[in-house]
Amino acid sequence: MIFKRMSNGMNKGLTLIELVVTMTVVALVMAALLAVSREGEAQAALTRSAQKLVLDISRQQANAMSAKEVAGEVPCGYGVHFDRQSDSYVLFADRATQPDCSDQDFQLSWGEQISVSKFEAGVVVGGFNNSDIVFNPPEPQVHFYPGAAPAEIIIQSSRTGQTLRVVVTMAGQIMIQ
Protein backbone atom coordinates (compact mmCIF):
# COMPACT_ATOMS: atom_id res chain seq x y z
CA MET A 1 0.00 0.00 0.00
CA ILE A 2 1.33 3.37 -0.98
CA PHE A 3 -0.61 5.40 1.57
CA LYS A 4 -0.75 4.10 5.08
CA ARG A 5 -2.91 5.38 7.83
CA MET A 6 -1.19 6.47 10.97
CA SER A 7 -1.57 4.06 13.80
CA ASN A 8 -3.59 6.51 15.90
CA GLY A 9 -5.98 7.18 13.02
CA MET A 10 -4.91 10.80 12.26
CA ASN A 11 -3.80 12.02 8.82
CA LYS A 12 -0.71 14.15 8.34
CA GLY A 13 -1.47 17.84 7.71
CA LEU A 14 -1.37 21.38 9.07
CA THR A 15 -3.29 22.28 12.15
CA LEU A 16 -5.23 25.49 12.36
CA ILE A 17 -2.67 26.93 14.84
CA GLU A 18 0.23 26.19 12.48
CA LEU A 19 -1.63 27.86 9.63
CA VAL A 20 -2.37 31.01 11.68
CA VAL A 21 1.27 31.27 12.85
CA THR A 22 2.55 30.92 9.28
CA MET A 23 0.13 33.57 7.98
CA THR A 24 1.17 35.95 10.79
CA VAL A 25 4.87 35.56 9.97
CA VAL A 26 4.20 36.18 6.26
CA ALA A 27 2.12 39.30 7.07
CA LEU A 28 4.89 40.72 9.29
CA VAL A 29 7.53 40.19 6.60
CA MET A 30 5.30 41.83 3.96
CA ALA A 31 4.64 44.84 6.23
CA ALA A 32 8.37 45.33 6.82
CA LEU A 33 9.11 45.14 3.08
CA LEU A 34 6.33 47.61 2.30
CA ALA A 35 7.67 50.15 4.82
CA VAL A 36 11.20 49.90 3.40
CA SER A 37 9.85 50.19 -0.15
CA ARG A 38 7.90 53.39 0.62
CA GLU A 39 10.96 55.00 2.23
CA GLY A 40 13.02 54.07 -0.82
CA GLU A 41 10.38 55.58 -3.12
CA ALA A 42 10.44 58.86 -1.14
CA GLN A 43 14.27 59.00 -1.31
CA ALA A 44 14.21 58.33 -5.06
CA ALA A 45 11.60 61.07 -5.61
CA LEU A 46 13.74 63.52 -3.64
CA THR A 47 16.86 62.65 -5.65
CA ARG A 48 15.02 62.91 -8.99
CA SER A 49 13.56 66.29 -7.97
CA ALA A 50 17.03 67.61 -7.04
CA GLN A 51 18.43 66.42 -10.37
CA LYS A 52 15.55 68.08 -12.26
CA LEU A 53 16.15 71.34 -10.38
CA VAL A 54 19.87 71.26 -11.26
CA LEU A 55 18.95 70.60 -14.89
CA ASP A 56 16.51 73.55 -14.98
CA ILE A 57 19.03 75.92 -13.37
CA SER A 58 21.66 74.73 -15.87
CA ARG A 59 19.20 75.29 -18.71
CA GLN A 60 18.68 78.90 -17.62
CA GLN A 61 22.46 79.32 -17.43
CA ALA A 62 22.78 77.92 -20.98
CA ASN A 63 20.03 80.28 -22.18
CA ALA A 64 22.10 83.19 -20.86
CA MET A 65 25.28 81.93 -22.54
CA SER A 66 23.50 81.58 -25.87
CA ALA A 67 21.48 84.81 -25.42
CA LYS A 68 18.31 82.95 -26.32
CA GLU A 69 15.44 85.17 -27.40
CA VAL A 70 12.20 85.22 -25.44
CA ALA A 71 9.19 86.84 -27.14
CA GLY A 72 11.41 88.22 -29.90
CA GLU A 73 14.05 89.85 -27.71
CA VAL A 74 17.03 88.88 -25.58
CA PRO A 75 16.14 89.55 -21.92
CA CYS A 76 18.60 91.03 -19.42
CA GLY A 77 18.78 87.69 -17.60
CA TYR A 78 17.35 84.20 -17.15
CA GLY A 79 16.31 83.21 -13.67
CA VAL A 80 14.76 80.72 -11.29
CA HIS A 81 12.39 81.83 -8.49
CA PHE A 82 11.55 79.86 -5.31
CA ASP A 83 8.77 80.11 -2.69
CA ARG A 84 8.97 78.37 0.70
CA GLN A 85 6.93 75.21 1.19
CA SER A 86 6.01 75.21 -2.49
CA ASP A 87 6.04 72.10 -4.65
CA SER A 88 7.20 74.12 -7.68
CA TYR A 89 9.54 76.86 -8.89
CA VAL A 90 9.34 79.42 -11.69
CA LEU A 91 11.68 79.85 -14.65
CA PHE A 92 11.63 83.44 -15.85
CA ALA A 93 13.17 85.94 -18.28
CA ASP A 94 14.37 88.99 -16.33
CA ARG A 95 13.45 92.06 -18.39
CA ALA A 96 14.18 95.73 -17.82
CA THR A 97 12.68 98.87 -19.29
CA GLN A 98 16.06 100.36 -20.27
CA PRO A 99 17.77 98.85 -23.36
CA ASP A 100 21.11 98.68 -21.50
CA CYS A 101 19.48 96.76 -18.60
CA SER A 102 20.59 99.44 -16.10
CA ASP A 103 17.29 99.14 -14.22
CA GLN A 104 17.33 95.33 -13.99
CA ASP A 105 16.00 94.14 -10.59
CA PHE A 106 17.39 90.53 -10.61
CA GLN A 107 14.09 89.05 -9.43
CA LEU A 108 10.82 87.70 -10.79
CA SER A 109 8.43 90.48 -11.72
CA TRP A 110 4.98 90.47 -13.25
CA GLY A 111 4.93 89.17 -16.83
CA GLU A 112 8.41 87.61 -16.80
CA GLN A 113 7.40 84.00 -16.18
CA ILE A 114 8.47 81.48 -18.84
CA SER A 115 7.28 78.27 -17.16
CA VAL A 116 6.56 76.58 -13.83
CA SER A 117 8.32 73.31 -12.92
CA LYS A 118 6.83 71.00 -10.30
CA PHE A 119 8.71 68.66 -8.00
CA GLU A 120 7.61 65.07 -7.70
CA ALA A 121 4.76 64.28 -5.30
CA GLY A 122 5.81 64.64 -1.66
CA VAL A 123 8.76 66.99 -2.37
CA VAL A 124 8.73 70.71 -1.45
CA VAL A 125 11.11 73.63 -1.12
CA GLY A 126 12.17 73.41 2.52
CA GLY A 127 14.19 76.61 2.56
CA PHE A 128 16.61 78.86 0.70
CA ASN A 129 18.86 81.85 1.28
CA ASN A 130 17.93 83.50 -2.04
CA SER A 131 14.50 83.51 -3.62
CA ASP A 132 15.88 84.29 -7.10
CA ILE A 133 18.96 83.22 -9.07
CA VAL A 134 19.58 85.15 -12.30
CA PHE A 135 22.15 84.53 -15.03
CA ASN A 136 22.97 87.57 -17.19
CA PRO A 137 24.10 87.14 -20.80
CA PRO A 138 26.52 86.77 -22.43
CA GLU A 139 29.20 85.72 -19.86
CA PRO A 140 26.92 84.66 -17.91
CA GLN A 141 27.26 86.49 -14.62
CA VAL A 142 25.21 85.09 -11.77
CA HIS A 143 23.22 87.31 -9.41
CA PHE A 144 21.31 86.32 -6.30
CA TYR A 145 18.29 88.09 -4.83
CA PRO A 146 18.33 89.25 -2.07
CA GLY A 147 22.08 88.84 -2.39
CA ALA A 148 23.70 86.07 -0.31
CA ALA A 149 26.20 83.88 -2.10
CA PRO A 150 26.39 81.01 -2.71
CA ALA A 151 22.71 80.28 -3.22
CA GLU A 152 21.39 77.27 -1.29
CA ILE A 153 18.02 75.72 -2.00
CA ILE A 154 16.89 72.97 0.37
CA ILE A 155 14.35 70.53 -0.97
CA GLN A 156 12.60 68.21 1.44
CA SER A 157 10.55 65.04 1.36
CA SER A 158 7.31 65.73 3.20
CA ARG A 159 6.94 61.97 3.80
CA THR A 160 10.29 61.21 5.45
CA GLY A 161 11.72 64.63 6.32
CA GLN A 162 14.92 63.88 4.37
CA THR A 163 16.55 66.87 2.67
CA LEU A 164 18.97 67.62 -0.15
CA ARG A 165 20.72 70.94 -0.84
CA VAL A 166 21.23 72.39 -4.29
CA VAL A 167 24.06 74.95 -4.26
CA VAL A 168 24.83 77.57 -6.93
CA THR A 169 28.19 79.33 -6.50
CA MET A 170 29.25 82.78 -7.68
CA ALA A 171 31.20 81.08 -10.48
CA GLY A 172 27.96 79.45 -11.69
CA GLN A 173 28.80 75.93 -10.50
CA ILE A 174 25.63 73.98 -9.65
CA MET A 175 25.80 70.94 -7.35
CA ILE A 176 23.72 68.67 -5.14
CA GLN A 177 24.89 68.14 -1.54
NORZI-V541139 format. One record per backbone hydrogen bond with DSSP energy under -1.0 kcal/mol. CO is the residue of the C=O (numbers start at 1). NH is the residue of the N-H. E is the energy in kcal/mol with one decimal. If there is no record, write none. Layout:
# NORZI-V541139
co->CO nh->NH e->E
co->CO nh->NH e->E
This chain:
# NORZI-V541139
co->6 nh->9 e->-1.8
co->15 nh->19 e->-2.0
co->16 nh->20 e->-2.1
co->17 nh->21 e->-2.4
co->18 nh->22 e->-2.3
co->19 nh->23 e->-2.2
co->20 nh->24 e->-2.2
co->21 nh->25 e->-2.2
co->22 nh->26 e->-2.3
co->23 nh->27 e->-2.3
co->24 nh->28 e->-2.2
co->25 nh->29 e->-2.2
co->26 nh->30 e->-2.3
co->27 nh->31 e->-2.2
co->28 nh->32 e->-2.1
co->29 nh->33 e->-2.2
co->30 nh->34 e->-2.3
co->31 nh->35 e->-2.1
co->32 nh->36 e->-2.0
co->33 nh->37 e->-2.2
co->34 nh->38 e->-2.2
co->35 nh->39 e->-1.8
co->36 nh->40 e->-2.1
co->37 nh->41 e->-2.2
co->38 nh->42 e->-2.1
co->39 nh->43 e->-2.1
co->40 nh->44 e->-2.3
co->41 nh->45 e->-2.3
co->42 nh->46 e->-2.0
co->43 nh->47 e->-2.3
co->44 nh->48 e->-2.7
co->45 nh->49 e->-2.2
co->46 nh->50 e->-2.1
co->47 nh->51 e->-2.3
co->48 nh->52 e->-2.2
co->49 nh->53 e->-2.2
co->50 nh->54 e->-2.4
co->51 nh->55 e->-2.2
co->52 nh->56 e->-2.5
co->53 nh->57 e->-2.6
co->54 nh->58 e->-2.6
co->55 nh->59 e->-2.2
co->56 nh->60 e->-2.0
co->57 nh->61 e->-2.1
co->58 nh->62 e->-2.5
co->59 nh->63 e->-2.4
co->60 nh->64 e->-1.8
co->61 nh->65 e->-2.1
co->62 nh->66 e->-2.2
co->63 nh->68 e->-2.1
co->70 nh->73 e->-1.1
co->73 nh->70 e->-3.4
co->77 nh->94 e->-2.2
co->78 nh->135 e->-2.7
co->79 nh->92 e->-2.5
co->80 nh->133 e->-2.0
co->81 nh->90 e->-2.2
co->83 nh->86 e->-1.3
co->86 nh->125 e->-2.6
co->87 nh->119 e->-3.1
co->89 nh->117 e->-2.7
co->90 nh->81 e->-2.8
co->91 nh->114 e->-3.2
co->91 nh->115 e->-1.8
co->92 nh->79 e->-3.0
co->94 nh->76 e->-1.5
co->94 nh->77 e->-1.3
co->98 nh->101 e->-1.8
co->101 nh->104 e->-1.6
co->109 nh->112 e->-1.7
co->112 nh->93 e->-2.8
co->115 nh->91 e->-2.9
co->117 nh->89 e->-2.2
co->120 nh->123 e->-1.8
co->122 nh->158 e->-3.3
co->124 nh->156 e->-3.0
co->125 nh->85 e->-2.4
co->127 nh->154 e->-3.4
co->131 nh->82 e->-2.7
co->132 nh->145 e->-2.6
co->133 nh->80 e->-2.0
co->134 nh->143 e->-3.0
co->135 nh->78 e->-2.4
co->136 nh->141 e->-1.4
co->141 nh->136 e->-3.1
co->143 nh->134 e->-2.9
co->145 nh->131 e->-1.3
co->145 nh->132 e->-2.0
co->151 nh->168 e->-2.4
co->152 nh->129 e->-1.3
co->153 nh->166 e->-2.9
co->154 nh->126 e->-2.9
co->154 nh->127 e->-1.5
co->155 nh->164 e->-2.2
co->156 nh->124 e->-2.5
co->157 nh->161 e->-2.3
co->162 nh->157 e->-2.7
co->164 nh->155 e->-2.7
co->165 nh->177 e->-3.5
co->166 nh->153 e->-2.7
co->167 nh->175 e->-2.4
co->168 nh->151 e->-2.4
co->169 nh->172 e->-1.7
co->173 nh->169 e->-2.4
co->175 nh->167 e->-3.0
